[in-house]
Structures are given as structure tokens and as C-alpha cells.
Amino acid sequence: MEPKDVLQAFYDTLNTSGPEAAAAYLAEDYALEQPGAPVQSRDQWLATQRMWRIGFPNLQITHTVHSVEGNLVHGTSQSTGTHTGDLDLGQLGMGVIAATGKSIGNTIPIDYVVDGDKIVSGVARPAEGSGIPGLLAQLGVEMP
């Protein structure tokens, strides 16, 4: 599979079958650099996804590919969901945010490195209104 096809399969699986199935597309030592919530392994990514999906049971994440340079895929990820469960941000050094019933939308530029059929790393670039601060603002919660 081409790198962009690996990413498409990953996101399709994530949205239809869930994080456990999608994790098969991640290298065991998968690393994601992102403001406020870096990920250092596939297992940590899974734990983070479980946390998000408790807070946002209908969470959907899509990825648009903008360009590909060898095994580097430049794109944008878009997340949508409704905050109907408790969001436990304890692993990020924050508390639990009780369900607000508010819908969120988050768009973040992100680049992935793909090796064969595995995503080995990602780098999320800060964008105004994105990431944890943007999400909390949409929920009406101040950053601690």
C-alpha cells in the first residue's frame, strides 16, 4: 500500500471498528508530537483514544491528504463529536470534565511518516483553535 492508502485505511478502521482495530496500523513504538499531549507508544495512543471516546462516544476523525513526499504524508485531521460522557484528562495533568452536551469540531495540520504498512510517527502542528485549548474553549471550560 502507498503511504496515503495506509492512512486512509487507518482512519476508516478507526471510525468504523474503533481504536483497537485501528492500532494494527501503528508501529509498536508509534510517536505523536502534539502540543500538550505527546504520545510515545501505540499503547499510550490506545489509552488516549479510549479516554476521548468515553467523553465523546460519537467521535469521528477524518484525515485529508494534501501532499506526499516519499513516506511523509502532509495533511489535516478533522475531529467531530458530542461531549456526552465524562472526559477524564487526568493523564494530561488536568481533571475530569463532566459531560456538557456540546458538540465540538477540531481541525489540526498533521504530518505522518509511514514505513511499509505501519504509521511510525506523526507531528501535529499548532493551529489557532485546535488541540486541547481549542477543545476546552468549545466546551466552555478554561484551561487549568
N, C-alpha and C positions, 0 to 999 in steps of 0.2 A: 504494500500500500504506500502511496505517496504521503508525505507528512501531513498535508491538509486533509487527506482522507482519514488518517488516524485520528486527527482532532474532531472531524465530523462524527466519526463512529463513537468516540469518547462522549461527546455531548449528547448524541442521540441516545446512547445507552444510559447516560446519567438521567435524562429526562423520562425515559420510558421504563427502565428497570431499576434505577436507583444507584446510589453511590457504591455499594458493594460490588455490583456488576461492572460499573464504570472503572473501578480501581484496577481491573485487569489491564487497562491501557496505560497505567502509570508504572514507571520503574520503581523498584522497591525503595530506592534512595531518592525518589522524586523530591525536588525542592522548588518552592514557590516563594519568590521575593515579592512581598506586598506590604504597603505601609501599615504598621500596627499589628499585623498578624502573619508573620512569616511561617512557612511550612517546611519542615525538614525531613519528612518521610511520607511514604504512601499511607502508613498507619495514622500519622498525625493528620493528613488530609482527610482520611475517613472519619476520624473523630470530629474534625471541624465540620464536615458535611452533615454528620448526624446532628450536631448542635444546631446548625442552620435549619435543618428540616424539622426539628421539633418546634422551633419558633415560627417557621414558615412552611407548613405541611404541603402547600401547593407550589413551592418554589420551582421555577423553571429558569434554566440558564442556557442561553444560546451563544454561539460564537460566530462572528463574521470574519472571514479571512480577507485581509487587504492585500497581502503580498507574501511570496515565499522566496527565500534565498537559501538554496540548499536544504538543510534540515531546520532552518529557522523560519517560523511562521509568525508573521505580524498580523494582529487582528484586534478585535474588540469583543469583549464579553458583555452580554446584557442579562441582568437578573431581574425577575419579577416575582412577586409573591404577596401574600397577605399574612400579617402578623397575628395569628390566631392561637399560638402556643407561647409558653414561657420561653424567652430567649436567654439562655444561661451563658453569659460572656465571661464567666469566671476564669476560663483558660486564657483569656486575654487580659486578665487583671481587672476586670470590671464585674459588676454584679449581675443579678437576674432582672430582666425587663419583662414585666407581666404583659400579657397579650393586650395590644391596643386596638386590634381590628383594622388597622390602617394598611393600605396597600403600598408597596414600595416598587421603585424601579431604579436600577443602578447600572450604569454603563462605565466600563473601565477598559482602557487600552491595555492589552496584554500580549506578550510575545512568548512563544513556546519553542523549545528545542525538542525535536523528535529524533529518536535513533531506532531505526527499523520500525517495529510495531509498538514502541513504547514512547510515552512522553516522559522526558527525563528532567525537564525544568521549565519554569515559567517566570517571567518578570512582569509584574503589574506596574504600570506607570501611573503615578498620581494624576487625577483629573478632578477638576472642581465638582463638588457634589457627589463624589464617589467614595468608595471604601467605607470603613466603619463610621467616620464622622458624618458622611453624607447620609448613610443609612439611619443613624440615630436622629439626625435632623428631620428626616422624613417621618420618623415615628414620634417626633415632638419631645425627644429626650436629649438632654445636654450631655456632652462628653464629660466623664468624671475627671 
